[in-house]
Amino acid sequence: MLGLTSCENPRIKEQLDQRAAAIAAETPGDYFIGRRFHIDRTHFWGYVRKPRQPWSSSRLIVMSEKLMKTPDRLREDPMDGTPGFGYDHNSDYRLWGYFSGRKIYDPNSDLFIPEFVLQRYELLSDHPGWLFMPNEKFNGSQLLRAEAEAMP
């Protein structure tokens, strides 16, 4: 007997429908929704999308700090138990800024990633749950999807 695929699983479909409804209810505006996605020794920041757009339309970005520091601009090797760079993995933010048009090379991931210039941010949630699919598992060392536009 074949198992149900994720799209045929009623529990997963319900979670996808709930996420779609929450995204559809977002206030339109001139800002982005960002999900911090941290992998040690990489230089990308995470994913951004426009309000009311699904996470499947999001872009992996490198965050420019020429106008403002990122929320987790802390030591990469924290001392005395304090939080460090990437402590906010899987947090959602409202971001104001713009794409510079440049692609930045991240040698540790071997990707060319669009640069987003941060102007302001606001934390939306520090535990928003899954990003692309309810049954995804983050292993700490790889992206959850292929980033076709970022390949060299």
C-alpha atoms as a printed R data frame, in Angstrom:
    type eleno elety resid chain resno      x      y      z
1   ATOM     1    CA   MET     A     1  0.000  0.000  0.000
2   ATOM     2    CA   LEU     A     2  1.335  3.444 -0.896
3   ATOM     3    CA   GLY     A     3  1.487  6.168  1.753
4   ATOM     4    CA   LEU     A     4 -0.195  9.512  1.336
5   ATOM     5    CA   THR     A     5  1.906 12.306 -0.123
6   ATOM     6    CA   SER     A     6  2.155 15.485  1.914
7   ATOM     7    CA   CYS     A     7 -0.455 17.224 -0.238
8   ATOM     8    CA   GLU     A     8 -2.885 14.341  0.316
9   ATOM     9    CA   ASN     A     9 -2.329 14.235  4.079
10  ATOM    10    CA   PRO     A    10 -5.334 16.022  5.648
11  ATOM    11    CA   ARG     A    11 -3.323 17.351  8.596
12  ATOM    12    CA   ILE     A    12 -0.674 18.875  6.326
13  ATOM    13    CA   LYS     A    13 -3.315 20.258  3.979
14  ATOM    14    CA   GLU     A    14 -5.037 21.891  6.953
15  ATOM    15    CA   GLN     A    15 -1.761 23.495  8.071
16  ATOM    16    CA   LEU     A    16 -1.067 24.724  4.531
17  ATOM    17    CA   ASP     A    17 -4.583 26.196  4.328
18  ATOM    18    CA   GLN     A    18 -4.143 27.932  7.708
19  ATOM    19    CA   ARG     A    19 -0.813 29.400  6.606
20  ATOM    20    CA   ALA     A    20 -2.316 30.596  3.315
21  ATOM    21    CA   ALA     A    21 -5.170 32.290  5.197
22  ATOM    22    CA   ALA     A    22 -2.750 34.012  7.597
23  ATOM    23    CA   ILE     A    23 -0.639 35.276  4.696
24  ATOM    24    CA   ALA     A    24 -3.734 36.475  2.814
25  ATOM    25    CA   ALA     A    25 -4.733 38.483  5.916
26  ATOM    26    CA   GLU     A    26 -1.421 40.386  6.048
27  ATOM    27    CA   THR     A    27 -1.616 44.140  5.732
28  ATOM    28    CA   PRO     A    28 -0.410 45.248  2.295
29  ATOM    29    CA   GLY     A    29  2.340 47.827  2.284
30  ATOM    30    CA   ASP     A    30  5.796 48.894  1.288
31  ATOM    31    CA   TYR     A    31  7.707 46.386  3.411
32  ATOM    32    CA   PHE     A    32  8.863 42.768  3.342
33  ATOM    33    CA   ILE     A    33  8.398 39.761  5.595
34  ATOM    34    CA   GLY     A    34 11.725 38.150  6.460
35  ATOM    35    CA   ARG     A    35 12.492 34.755  7.968
36  ATOM    36    CA   ARG     A    36 15.914 34.474  9.578
37  ATOM    37    CA   PHE     A    37 17.574 31.288  8.370
38  ATOM    38    CA   HIS     A    38 20.985 30.730  9.916
39  ATOM    39    CA   ILE     A    39 23.542 28.101  8.948
40  ATOM    40    CA   ASP     A    40 26.956 28.350 10.632
41  ATOM    41    CA   ARG     A    41 29.730 29.977  8.588
42  ATOM    42    CA   THR     A    42 27.406 31.162  5.800
43  ATOM    43    CA   HIS     A    43 26.808 34.822  5.022
44  ATOM    44    CA   PHE     A    44 23.230 34.799  3.828
45  ATOM    45    CA   TRP     A    45 20.627 36.223  6.213
46  ATOM    46    CA   GLY     A    46 17.454 34.346  5.318
47  ATOM    47    CA   TYR     A    47 14.377 34.597  3.147
48  ATOM    48    CA   VAL     A    48 12.248 37.625  2.264
49  ATOM    49    CA   ARG     A    49  8.904 37.960  0.556
50  ATOM    50    CA   LYS     A    50  6.339 40.684 -0.032
51  ATOM    51    CA   PRO     A    51  3.247 40.759  2.195
52  ATOM    52    CA   ARG     A    52  0.432 38.480  1.004
53  ATOM    53    CA   GLN     A    53  2.881 36.443 -1.088
54  ATOM    54    CA   PRO     A    54  3.582 32.788 -0.184
55  ATOM    55    CA   TRP     A    55  6.946 31.668  1.185
56  ATOM    56    CA   SER     A    56  7.441 29.724 -2.056
57  ATOM    57    CA   SER     A    57  7.940 33.135 -3.739
58  ATOM    58    CA   SER     A    58 10.557 34.248 -1.192
59  ATOM    59    CA   ARG     A    59 14.185 34.966 -2.060
60  ATOM    60    CA   LEU     A    60 17.258 33.972 -0.104
61  ATOM    61    CA   ILE     A    61 19.173 37.187  0.636
62  ATOM    62    CA   VAL     A    62 22.401 38.613  1.937
63  ATOM    63    CA   MET     A    63 21.616 41.539  4.219
64  ATOM    64    CA   SER     A    64 23.524 44.772  3.655
65  ATOM    65    CA   GLU     A    65 24.207 46.652  6.880
66  ATOM    66    CA   LYS     A    66 25.323 49.898  5.289
67  ATOM    67    CA   LEU     A    67 22.278 51.727  6.713
68  ATOM    68    CA   MET     A    68 21.364 49.545  9.707
69  ATOM    69    CA   LYS     A    69 22.743 46.511 11.536
70  ATOM    70    CA   THR     A    70 20.833 43.220 11.412
71  ATOM    71    CA   PRO     A    71 18.928 42.193 14.551
72  ATOM    72    CA   ASP     A    72 21.463 39.487 15.418
73  ATOM    73    CA   ARG     A    73 24.644 41.492 14.847
74  ATOM    74    CA   LEU     A    74 26.454 39.827 17.735
75  ATOM    75    CA   ARG     A    75 29.688 37.900 18.199
76  ATOM    76    CA   GLU     A    76 29.963 34.705 16.156
77  ATOM    77    CA   ASP     A    77 31.756 33.107 19.097
78  ATOM    78    CA   PRO     A    78 29.756 34.322 22.124
79  ATOM    79    CA   MET     A    79 31.341 34.219 25.549
80  ATOM    80    CA   ASP     A    80 29.834 33.701 29.006
81  ATOM    81    CA   GLY     A    81 26.588 32.145 27.687
82  ATOM    82    CA   THR     A    82 25.312 35.272 25.953
83  ATOM    83    CA   PRO     A    83 23.431 34.940 22.649
84  ATOM    84    CA   GLY     A    84 25.506 34.963 19.492
85  ATOM    85    CA   PHE     A    85 25.169 35.644 15.807
86  ATOM    86    CA   GLY     A    86 22.269 33.590 14.439
87  ATOM    87    CA   TYR     A    87 20.472 33.281 17.780
88  ATOM    88    CA   ASP     A    88 17.274 34.383 16.042
89  ATOM    89    CA   HIS     A    89 17.175 31.485 13.558
90  ATOM    90    CA   ASN     A    90 13.561 30.865 12.462
91  ATOM    91    CA   SER     A    91 12.295 34.277 13.604
92  ATOM    92    CA   ASP     A    92  9.987 36.358 11.432
93  ATOM    93    CA   TYR     A    93 10.552 40.076 10.923
94  ATOM    94    CA   ARG     A    94  8.843 42.934  9.138
95  ATOM    95    CA   LEU     A    95 11.649 44.511  7.099
96  ATOM    96    CA   TRP     A    96 11.854 47.867  5.412
97  ATOM    97    CA   GLY     A    97 14.481 48.212  2.744
98  ATOM    98    CA   TYR     A    98 15.180 47.445 -0.871
99  ATOM    99    CA   PHE     A    99 17.079 45.139 -3.198
100 ATOM   100    CA   SER     A   100 20.276 46.828 -4.368
101 ATOM   101    CA   GLY     A   101 20.431 44.900 -7.647
102 ATOM   102    CA   ARG     A   102 23.769 43.337 -6.658
103 ATOM   103    CA   LYS     A   103 24.441 39.663 -6.085
104 ATOM   104    CA   ILE     A   104 26.894 38.808 -3.333
105 ATOM   105    CA   TYR     A   105 29.019 35.665 -3.448
106 ATOM   106    CA   ASP     A   106 28.947 33.532 -0.307
107 ATOM   107    CA   PRO     A   107 31.994 31.241 -0.551
108 ATOM   108    CA   ASN     A   108 30.798 28.869  2.181
109 ATOM   109    CA   SER     A   109 27.556 28.058  0.369
110 ATOM   110    CA   ASP     A   110 28.979 28.673 -3.149
111 ATOM   111    CA   LEU     A   111 25.937 30.814 -3.998
112 ATOM   112    CA   PHE     A   112 25.481 34.256 -5.549
113 ATOM   113    CA   ILE     A   113 22.693 35.794 -3.477
114 ATOM   114    CA   PRO     A   114 20.687 39.015 -3.957
115 ATOM   115    CA   GLU     A   115 21.638 41.862 -1.627
116 ATOM   116    CA   PHE     A   116 18.895 43.427  0.488
117 ATOM   117    CA   VAL     A   117 19.646 46.838  2.033
118 ATOM   118    CA   LEU     A   118 18.050 46.969  5.484
119 ATOM   119    CA   GLN     A   119 16.581 50.292  6.594
120 ATOM   120    CA   ARG     A   120 14.462 49.196  9.564
121 ATOM   121    CA   TYR     A   121 13.055 46.025 11.132
122 ATOM   122    CA   GLU     A   122 10.459 44.840 13.629
123 ATOM   123    CA   LEU     A   123 10.254 41.373 15.195
124 ATOM   124    CA   LEU     A   124  6.967 39.648 14.352
125 ATOM   125    CA   SER     A   125  7.541 36.243 15.953
126 ATOM   126    CA   ASP     A   126 10.442 34.338 17.459
127 ATOM   127    CA   HIS     A   127  8.733 30.964 16.897
128 ATOM   128    CA   PRO     A   128  6.695 31.061 13.662
129 ATOM   129    CA   GLY     A   129  7.094 27.339 12.889
130 ATOM   130    CA   TRP     A   130  7.792 25.730  9.539
131 ATOM   131    CA   LEU     A   131  8.855 27.744  6.514
132 ATOM   132    CA   PHE     A   132  7.955 25.949  3.279
133 ATOM   133    CA   MET     A   133  6.153 22.735  4.318
134 ATOM   134    CA   PRO     A   134  4.757 21.604  7.702
135 ATOM   135    CA   ASN     A   135  6.731 18.343  7.599
136 ATOM   136    CA   GLU     A   136 10.137 19.898  6.807
137 ATOM   137    CA   LYS     A   137 13.106 19.129  9.024
138 ATOM   138    CA   PHE     A   138 16.011 21.568  9.399
139 ATOM   139    CA   ASN     A   139 19.286 19.733  9.957
140 ATOM   140    CA   GLY     A   140 21.372 22.831 10.729
141 ATOM   141    CA   SER     A   141 23.670 22.535  7.738
142 ATOM   142    CA   GLN     A   142 21.680 22.899  4.512
143 ATOM   143    CA   LEU     A   143 18.929 24.906  2.895
144 ATOM   144    CA   LEU     A   144 15.402 23.507  2.744
145 ATOM   145    CA   ARG     A   145 15.124 24.040 -1.023
146 ATOM   146    CA   ALA     A   146 17.378 24.516 -4.041
147 ATOM   147    CA   GLU     A   147 18.031 28.170 -4.791
148 ATOM   148    CA   ALA     A   148 18.144 28.064 -8.575
149 ATOM   149    CA   GLU     A   149 18.673 31.824 -9.081
150 ATOM   150    CA   ALA     A   150 21.661 31.742 -6.724
151 ATOM   151    CA   MET     A   151 23.681 28.994 -8.394
152 ATOM   152    CA   PRO     A   152 27.019 30.051 -9.911
